[in-house]
Amino acid sequence: MRTYIFLDFDGVLRTNSCPKRELTRWNLLAFSKDLLSIEGASVVISSTWRDAYSLKQLKLYLGEEIGDLVVGVTPNAPYGITFERQRECYAWLRQYAERPCFYLAVDDNPDFFHNMPRVITNPAIGYQPGQLLDNVRGTVKPFD
């Protein structure tokens, strides 16, 4: 069964100390290694970078291995709505997901979510090895 990983960039693949619009290589490598070990994983970009870059450009930022797993970007929720990232992810799932499926968000801001399965990273250090795997095993939910 497919597992959709909703991926933020800032605070996950780009730490606070990294220059704007650059990804932190170490975080990207750690995420890549974990993601590639999940059978049936696909990536949906939920980052605000989707507003500044085309899907093709976002895939290039992620590199060929992860870029090939990217299946889309989330839509934008109306401004001022609560739990906006969660709503964007669910909107994408309702419209595009192969069902049934599993899903999980990887983000640095817990305020964007209410009850969606998620990995919350520390934006100062970004994604750490094993975070995705630890959570895929215990917190993903089926969507159908």
Protein Blocks (a to p, Z undefined) as FASTA:
>chain_A
ZZdddddfehplmcfklcghiacfklmmmmmmmmmmpghiacddfbfklmmpcfklmmmm
nommlmmmpgbdcddddehiahklmmmmmmmmmmmoccddddddddfbfklpcklccddd
dfklopaehklmmmmmmmpccdZZ
